[in-house]
Each structure stands twice: as C-alpha cells, then as structure tokens.
Amino acid sequence: MASSIVIIGAGLGGMSAAYELREVLGKAHRVTVVGEGDRFSFTPSNPWVAVGWRQPEAVTLPAGECLAKKGIDFRSDGVVRIDAGANRVQTGEGSWLDYDYLLVCTGPKLAFDEVPGSGPDGGFTQSVCTTPHARRAWEAYEAFLQAPGPIVVGAMAGASCFGPAYEFAMILDADLRKRKLRDKVPMTFVTSEPYIGHMGLGGVGDSKGLMESELRQRHIKWITNAKVASIAAGEMRVIEHDDEASPRREHALPFSYAMMLPAFRGVDAVAAVEGLCNPRGFVLVDSHQRSVKYPNIFAAGVCVAIPPVEATPIPTGAPKTGFMIESMVTTIVRNIEAELAGKPATFEGTWNAVCLADMGDTGAAFVALPQIPPRNVTWAKTGKWVHLAKIAFEKYFLYKMRHGTSEPVYEKHVLKALGIERLK
C-alpha cells in the first residue's frame, strides 16, 4: 500500500531525506517537501557570501526543479500548523496535506529577540545563519570597508553552533589582510563558551590550544563566559562571568561592524504541537529519531532536542553538524523502510560531530566520535588542506542536491579525507 510522506524543510536535512527516501522506497510512495521559499541554500557557504567571496546564486538551487527530477513534490509556502492527531499539516496558503509519516527538518528559529538590539532585522548586528542574511552582511561589509573600524564577532548565550563564528572572524581577518586594511581594524571575539575552542562539545582534542593560537596569530582578542546584555548602534555591552557564573567584568565594546550568532529555538508550527517538543521548541526523539509521543513523526537536524554536552557557566548548546544530520536522515529512512515492510524499526544512528571550519586561507577540522565524551575518536588539526577540502565539499554537496543523489557525502568522502575509517 502506498504511503504519503511529508517533509517540512528544504535544507540540508530535508532535501537529503527526500532523495534518500525516493532512492530506498522507490516511486510507489508519495514524497512531498514543504520549504520556506523556493530555494535550497548551502548554509556552510554563508560566511563566504558575507565577505563577497561567493554570490548567493552560486550556493543556492531551485529546490522544486531539482526535486521534480526525482518525482518528489514541492511546495514553497511553508507549514503554519501541524495537526498531529489528524496526521495532516497546513501550508502557508491554507492547503492541508495528509501524511502517513511526517519528517521535521525545519532548522531553527533565530532567537535574536532574546538580546535587545541584535540581528539584522531592526538590530545592529549581522548574521550568517541564512543566505539572505549573509547577503545583507556583505552589503554592510561593503559600507564598512569605506570607513574601517573595530569589529566584534561571536556567539551569544544559548548558541549551539560556534563553528561559523570562528570561521567568519578568521575569514574577515584574511579578507582585510588581502585588502591591506587589517591594521585599521581591531577585532574581538565574544563567546558564551567557557574557553576558546569549547565549540559546544567540551573541547575536541587540543581545540583550546589550537584555536587560541590561531586567534593570537591573527591579533584577535577574545572574551569567554560572555553574555551579551544589549546592543546599540556602534556599541555592544558584554558581561564577562567567572567559572561560577558570577559577573566579573562589564565591557562596552565599540564596533563599526558586528556579526553575532544567536541562540536557537524551534519554529512556531513545530513548537506549538503538544508533547512534541521541549520548552525551547526542539523535537524530542528517541534513539530511532522518532517522536517520543507521535510514532509517525520523525525529526532530523537542528530542530532535534539534544542536551548540552556539559553544564557551562553561560548556557551553550550542542551543535548538530552535517555529518550528524546525515546520520539522522539515514536512521529515519531505514526505520520507515522497515515499517513499510512490516518489520520493527530498530535502526539507531550515531550522533557524531565532524566539522570543517574554514579560516580564509587555511582551516581547522574537528572530529568527535561520539559527540558526548568519552569518545572513540577525538581529533583536531589545522592546515590549508582543510580550506581546500571545504571548497571541494561545497561543490560536491551542491552537485548532490542538483542531481538528486542520496549517497552520504560525509561518510564516503569527508571521513576518508580525514583518514578515519568509515562507520558501519
């Protein structure tokens, strides 16, 4: 009997899930992707967009056109309501879509409202969280280059994705050096992490020493255990805390340009479903990526509730990297495949962290297998090869999305490039 599978979200998780479902289940089952807007964006490239190294058109694709090649339906009007009891979702235009299985791959809601004055919409800081934000960050950077001054980059309390903040700080440094303007731009890295290189993972190998060395070499000062209290035009008020979470010092940081990553929440339509999410709106799942309350709802990616790796003085979340998202997607697909074949859904994925962080002209690679210590593999290295590997990964993943291949990019290529045996 044919089933209807609806996927909310047309990002890395949603598009990958659609292609993998079609590959594994064949054409007998209907697969529908509902995105916010009509473009797929390769979000890891956003820091490059924000300094003009990439154009948005180079890192986005027409989602509907690509999905149609594999017989996958697409809607661009988003989901405004999930009626989990009736197994249906309402789209932005008011249509209802019935489902036998629902995959939540929405990504996060950006919680700029938690810090007064933050964010590109009515605030005073830029963002690289979405490609439209990155485009606006580039426009602001172009204006900044006409009158350089202090820069502040970092991540606010509750953030769970620190890699792009480090990337952007060092990409800015590299770009300004190329423009012979670096000597005119004091830079400060502000983060809720208890130490540089924590990454929301409790550190990976010697990531603390490695990342401190990289920042020192680039003359980037830092403030850790930092909570951004408020942001005004040209000034960021930051409260630095000690290891007991007591305020230790207040900083009034002047800036001519700032990019701060926000904390995340779950998107409204998902967070509103009773029993589906935790208080922050992230989907509660079991080891099979299945909702703990609704057995026909699965979730993958940033929208999934993952507890922090450890308690920190200022709240930090656990990152969900591309490799982890691939693992989540494969887990969901195999379990749906099993159920449709009348078998128990027992497949369990691995929550491992693999991150390639570009630094403009070099890069850093972090591997934590599993994500929560103690680990079988913990590994951090730097080199120009990481910069080149990230460029190659960008091109390959866009090829995968454009042509609808379902092979796991991280497991097949990235782990091999890092000299790590592919996971079984």
C-alpha positions as CSV (number, residue, x, y, z in Angstrom):
1,M,0.0,0.0,0.0
2,A,1.4,3.4,-1.0
3,S,2.2,5.9,1.8
4,S,2.4,9.6,1.8
5,I,5.5,11.2,3.4
6,V,5.7,14.9,4.1
7,I,9.0,16.6,4.9
8,I,8.9,20.0,6.5
9,G,12.1,21.9,5.5
10,A,14.1,22.1,2.2
11,G,17.5,22.5,3.8
12,L,20.4,20.0,4.1
13,G,18.3,17.6,6.2
14,G,15.0,17.9,4.3
15,M,16.5,17.6,0.8
16,S,18.8,14.8,1.7
17,A,15.9,12.9,3.3
18,A,13.7,13.3,0.3
19,Y,16.3,12.0,-2.1
20,E,17.2,9.1,0.2
21,L,13.5,8.1,0.7
22,R,13.0,8.1,-3.0
23,E,16.1,6.0,-3.6
24,V,15.2,3.5,-0.9
25,L,11.4,3.3,-1.2
26,G,11.1,3.7,-5.0
27,K,8.3,5.6,-6.7
28,A,5.3,3.8,-5.2
29,H,5.2,6.2,-2.2
30,R,4.5,9.9,-2.4
31,V,7.1,12.2,-1.0
32,T,6.4,15.9,-0.6
33,V,8.8,18.6,0.6
34,V,7.4,21.8,2.0
35,G,10.0,24.6,2.2
36,E,10.1,28.3,3.2
37,G,10.7,29.9,-0.1
38,D,11.7,28.2,-3.4
39,R,15.5,27.9,-2.9
40,F,17.8,25.4,-1.3
41,S,20.7,27.1,0.4
42,F,24.1,25.5,1.2
43,T,24.4,27.3,4.6
44,P,28.0,26.3,5.3
45,S,29.0,28.8,2.5
46,N,27.3,31.8,4.1
47,P,30.4,33.2,5.7
48,W,32.0,33.4,2.2
49,V,28.8,35.1,0.9
50,A,29.1,37.7,3.7
51,V,32.6,38.8,2.5
52,G,31.7,38.7,-1.2
53,W,33.7,35.5,-1.9
54,R,30.6,33.8,-3.1
55,Q,27.4,35.2,-4.7
56,P,24.1,33.9,-3.3
57,E,23.2,32.4,-6.7
58,A,26.3,30.2,-6.5
59,V,25.3,28.5,-3.3
60,T,21.6,28.2,-3.8
61,L,19.5,26.0,-6.1
62,P,15.8,25.9,-7.2
63,A,14.5,23.3,-4.8
64,G,11.3,22.4,-6.7
65,E,13.1,22.0,-10.0
66,C,15.7,19.7,-8.5
67,L,13.2,17.6,-6.5
68,A,10.9,17.2,-9.6
69,K,13.7,15.3,-11.4
70,K,13.2,12.5,-8.8
71,G,9.4,12.7,-8.8
72,I,9.3,14.5,-5.5
73,D,6.5,17.1,-4.9
74,F,7.5,20.5,-3.6
75,R,5.7,23.4,-2.0
76,S,7.3,26.7,-1.2
77,D,4.7,28.2,1.1
78,G,5.9,26.7,4.4
79,V,3.9,25.0,7.1
80,V,1.9,27.1,9.6
81,R,0.2,24.3,11.6
82,I,0.7,20.6,12.3
83,D,-2.4,18.6,13.3
84,A,-0.6,15.6,14.7
85,G,-3.9,13.9,15.8
86,A,-5.3,14.0,12.3
87,N,-2.0,13.3,10.6
88,R,-2.0,16.5,8.4
89,V,-0.2,19.8,8.0
90,Q,-1.5,23.2,6.9
91,T,0.7,25.2,4.5
92,G,1.1,28.9,4.3
93,E,-1.5,29.2,1.6
94,G,-4.1,27.3,3.6
95,S,-3.9,23.9,2.0
96,W,-3.9,20.7,4.0
97,L,-1.6,17.9,3.3
98,D,-2.3,14.4,4.8
99,Y,0.6,12.2,5.8
100,D,1.3,8.7,6.9
101,Y,4.8,9.8,8.0
102,L,6.0,13.3,8.9
103,L,9.6,14.4,8.9
104,V,10.5,17.6,10.7
105,C,13.7,19.0,9.2
106,T,12.9,22.7,9.7
107,G,16.1,24.0,11.1
108,P,15.8,26.6,13.9
109,K,14.0,29.9,14.6
110,L,16.7,32.5,15.3
111,A,16.2,34.0,18.7
112,F,17.5,37.5,18.1
113,D,14.7,38.8,20.3
114,E,16.5,37.5,23.4
115,V,19.2,40.1,23.2
116,P,18.0,43.7,22.7
117,G,19.5,45.3,19.6
118,S,20.7,42.1,18.0
119,G,20.1,40.8,14.5
120,P,19.8,42.3,11.0
121,D,16.1,43.0,11.2
122,G,15.8,46.2,13.3
123,G,19.0,45.5,15.2
124,F,22.7,46.4,14.8
125,T,24.4,43.1,14.2
126,Q,24.8,41.0,11.1
127,S,24.1,37.2,10.7
128,V,25.4,34.4,8.5
129,C,22.6,32.0,9.6
130,T,20.8,32.2,6.3
131,T,21.9,33.2,2.8
132,P,19.6,36.3,2.7
133,H,21.2,37.4,6.0
134,A,24.7,36.7,4.5
135,R,23.8,38.9,1.5
136,R,22.9,41.7,3.8
137,A,26.0,41.2,5.8
138,W,28.0,41.6,2.6
139,E,26.2,44.9,1.9
140,A,27.0,46.1,5.4
141,Y,30.6,45.0,5.0
142,E,31.0,46.9,1.7
143,A,29.9,50.0,3.5
144,F,32.3,49.2,6.4
145,L,35.3,49.0,4.0
146,Q,34.8,52.6,3.2
147,A,35.4,53.6,6.8
148,P,37.1,50.7,8.7
149,G,36.9,50.5,12.5
150,P,36.5,47.9,15.3
151,I,34.9,44.5,14.5
152,V,33.1,42.2,17.0
153,V,32.3,38.7,16.1
154,G,31.0,35.8,18.2
155,A,28.1,33.8,19.6
156,M,25.5,34.8,22.2
157,A,24.3,32.9,25.3
158,G,22.5,29.8,24.4
159,A,24.1,29.5,20.9
160,S,24.8,25.9,19.8
161,C,26.7,26.4,16.6
162,F,30.1,28.1,17.2
163,G,32.0,27.0,14.1
164,P,30.6,29.7,11.8
165,A,31.5,32.4,14.3
166,Y,35.1,31.3,14.4
167,E,35.1,30.9,10.6
168,F,33.7,34.3,10.0
169,A,36.2,36.1,12.3
170,M,39.1,34.5,10.6
171,I,37.7,34.9,7.1
172,L,37.3,38.6,7.9
173,D,40.9,38.7,9.1
174,A,42.0,37.1,5.8
175,D,39.9,39.4,3.6
176,L,41.1,42.5,5.4
177,R,44.7,41.4,5.1
178,K,44.2,41.0,1.3
179,R,42.8,44.5,1.2
180,K,45.7,45.9,3.2
181,L,43.2,47.2,5.8
182,R,43.8,44.8,8.7
183,D,46.0,47.3,10.6
184,K,43.0,49.6,10.8
185,V,40.6,47.1,12.3
186,P,40.8,45.9,16.0
187,M,38.9,42.6,16.3
188,T,37.3,41.0,19.4
189,F,35.8,37.5,19.6
190,V,32.9,37.3,22.1
191,T,31.5,33.9,23.0
192,S,29.4,32.2,25.6
193,E,31.8,29.3,25.6
194,P,33.8,28.8,28.9
195,Y,37.0,28.8,26.9
196,I,38.1,29.2,23.3
197,G,37.7,26.0,21.3
198,H,35.0,24.6,23.5
199,M,32.7,24.5,20.4
200,G,29.7,23.3,22.5
201,L,31.5,20.0,22.7
202,G,33.5,20.3,25.8
203,G,36.6,20.7,23.5
204,V,37.8,18.3,20.8
205,G,41.4,17.1,21.3
206,D,43.5,20.2,21.9
207,S,41.0,22.5,20.3
208,K,41.5,25.0,23.1
209,G,45.2,25.5,22.5
210,L,44.8,25.2,18.7
211,M,42.1,27.9,18.4
212,E,43.7,30.2,21.0
213,S,46.9,30.0,18.9
214,E,45.0,30.8,15.7
215,L,43.3,33.9,17.3
216,R,46.6,35.1,18.7
217,Q,48.3,34.8,15.4
218,R,45.6,36.9,13.8
219,H,45.7,39.5,16.6
220,I,42.1,38.8,17.6
221,K,41.3,39.4,21.3
222,W,38.6,37.3,23.0
223,I,36.1,37.3,25.8
224,T,34.8,34.0,27.1
225,N,32.0,33.2,29.5
226,A,30.4,36.2,27.9
227,K,26.7,37.2,28.0
228,V,25.7,39.9,25.6
229,A,23.4,42.2,27.6
230,S,22.4,44.6,24.9
231,I,23.5,46.1,21.6
232,A,23.2,49.7,20.4
233,A,24.4,51.5,17.3
234,G,28.2,51.1,17.5
235,E,28.4,49.6,21.0
236,M,27.9,46.1,22.5
237,R,27.5,45.7,26.2
238,V,29.1,42.4,27.3
239,I,29.1,40.9,30.8
240,E,32.0,38.6,31.4
241,H,31.5,35.9,34.0
242,D,33.7,33.7,36.2
243,D,33.5,29.9,36.3
244,E,30.8,30.1,39.0
245,A,28.6,32.2,36.6
246,S,29.1,35.3,38.7
247,P,29.6,38.6,36.8
248,R,33.2,39.5,36.8
249,R,33.6,42.4,34.4
250,E,31.4,44.5,32.1
251,H,32.7,45.5,28.7
252,A,31.4,48.3,26.5
253,L,32.8,47.2,23.1
254,P,32.7,49.8,20.3
255,F,32.2,48.4,16.8
256,S,31.8,49.6,13.3
257,Y,30.8,46.1,12.2
258,A,29.5,43.1,14.2
259,M,28.3,39.6,13.5
260,M,26.8,37.6,16.4
261,L,25.2,34.2,16.2
262,P,22.0,34.0,18.2
263,A,20.5,31.2,20.3
264,F,18.1,28.9,18.6
265,R,14.5,28.0,19.3
266,G,12.2,25.6,17.5
267,V,10.0,27.1,14.7
268,D,6.5,28.1,15.8
269,A,4.4,25.5,13.9
270,V,6.5,22.7,15.4
271,A,6.8,24.1,18.9
272,A,3.0,24.5,19.1
273,V,2.3,20.8,18.9
274,E,1.5,19.5,22.3
275,G,4.0,16.9,23.6
276,L,6.2,17.1,20.5
277,C,8.9,19.4,21.8
278,N,10.9,20.6,24.8
279,P,10.4,24.1,26.3
280,R,12.7,25.6,23.7
281,G,10.6,24.1,20.8
282,F,13.1,21.3,19.8
283,V,11.6,17.9,18.9
284,L,12.0,15.2,21.5
285,V,13.1,12.0,19.8
286,D,14.2,8.5,20.8
287,S,17.3,6.7,19.5
288,H,15.4,5.9,16.3
289,Q,14.8,9.7,15.6
290,R,11.1,9.1,16.3
291,S,9.0,11.5,18.3
292,V,8.5,10.2,21.8
293,K,4.8,10.9,21.6
294,Y,3.8,10.6,17.9
295,P,5.2,7.3,16.4
296,N,4.7,8.5,12.8
297,I,6.7,11.8,13.3
298,F,10.5,11.8,12.9
299,A,13.0,14.7,13.1
300,A,16.5,15.4,11.9
301,G,18.9,18.3,12.1
302,V,19.0,21.4,14.2
303,C,15.3,21.1,15.2
304,V,16.1,18.0,17.3
305,A,16.4,18.3,21.1
306,I,19.9,17.3,22.1
307,P,21.1,18.0,25.7
308,P,24.2,20.1,26.2
309,V,27.4,18.0,26.4
310,E,28.2,19.6,29.7
311,A,27.0,22.4,32.0
312,T,28.7,25.7,31.4
313,P,28.6,28.9,33.3
314,I,26.8,30.7,30.5
315,P,24.5,28.4,28.5
316,T,25.9,26.7,25.4
317,G,24.1,24.2,23.2
318,A,25.3,21.1,21.4
319,P,26.0,21.6,17.7
320,K,24.3,19.5,15.0
321,T,26.9,19.2,12.2
322,G,26.3,18.0,8.7
323,F,27.7,14.5,9.4
324,M,25.3,14.2,12.3
325,I,22.4,15.3,10.2
326,E,23.3,12.7,7.5
327,S,23.3,10.0,10.2
328,M,19.9,11.2,11.5
329,V,18.4,11.1,8.0
330,T,19.7,7.6,7.2
331,T,18.3,6.4,10.6
332,I,14.8,7.8,9.7
333,V,14.8,6.3,6.2
334,R,15.9,2.9,7.3
335,N,13.2,2.8,10.0
336,I,10.4,3.9,7.7
337,E,11.6,1.3,5.2
338,A,11.4,-1.4,7.8
339,E,8.0,-0.4,9.0
340,L,6.6,-0.3,5.4
341,A,8.0,-3.8,5.0
342,G,6.2,-5.0,8.2
343,K,9.4,-5.2,10.2
344,P,10.3,-3.5,13.5
345,A,12.0,-0.1,13.2
346,T,15.2,-0.8,15.2
347,F,17.9,1.2,13.4
348,E,19.8,3.6,15.5
349,G,22.1,6.3,14.2
350,T,25.2,7.7,15.7
351,W,25.4,11.3,16.9
352,N,28.9,12.1,15.9
353,A,30.4,15.6,15.3
354,V,32.6,16.2,12.2
355,C,33.3,19.9,11.4
356,L,35.4,21.5,8.7
357,A,36.0,25.2,9.7
358,D,37.4,27.5,7.0
359,M,39.8,30.2,8.1
360,G,40.1,32.1,4.8
361,D,43.4,30.7,3.7
362,T,43.7,27.7,6.0
363,G,41.3,25.8,8.1
364,A,40.6,23.5,11.1
365,A,39.0,20.1,11.2
366,F,37.3,18.7,14.4
367,V,36.1,15.2,14.9
368,A,34.3,13.9,17.9
369,L,33.1,10.3,17.7
370,P,30.7,10.1,19.6
371,Q,29.8,13.7,20.3
372,I,29.4,13.1,24.1
373,P,32.6,12.0,25.9
374,P,34.2,9.6,26.5
375,R,35.0,9.2,22.8
376,N,36.4,6.6,20.5
377,V,37.9,9.4,18.3
378,T,38.8,12.9,19.3
379,W,40.7,14.8,16.7
380,A,41.6,18.4,15.8
381,K,44.0,19.6,13.2
382,T,44.7,22.7,11.1
383,G,46.1,23.2,7.6
384,K,45.5,24.7,4.2
385,W,44.1,21.3,3.1
386,V,41.0,21.9,5.3
387,H,40.3,25.1,3.4
388,L,40.6,23.2,0.1
389,A,38.5,20.3,1.4
390,K,35.7,22.7,2.4
391,I,35.7,24.1,-1.1
392,A,35.5,20.7,-2.6
393,F,32.8,19.7,-0.2
394,E,30.7,22.7,-1.2
395,K,30.9,21.8,-4.8
396,Y,30.2,18.1,-4.2
397,F,27.2,18.7,-2.0
398,L,25.7,21.2,-4.4
399,Y,26.2,18.6,-7.1
400,K,24.4,16.1,-4.9
401,M,21.4,18.4,-4.4
402,R,21.3,19.4,-8.0
403,H,21.2,15.8,-9.3
404,G,19.4,14.1,-6.5
405,T,22.0,11.6,-5.4
406,S,21.5,10.0,-2.0
407,E,24.9,8.8,-1.1
408,P,26.2,10.0,2.3
409,V,28.8,12.7,1.4
410,Y,30.4,12.9,4.9
411,E,30.9,9.2,5.3
412,K,32.1,8.5,1.8
413,H,34.3,11.4,1.3
414,V,35.0,13.6,4.3
415,L,35.9,10.8,6.8
416,K,38.1,9.3,4.1
417,A,39.9,12.6,3.6
418,L,40.4,12.8,7.3
419,G,42.0,9.4,7.4
420,I,39.1,7.9,9.5
421,E,37.6,4.5,8.8
422,R,34.1,4.8,7.5
423,L,31.5,3.9,10.2
424,K,29.5,0.7,9.8
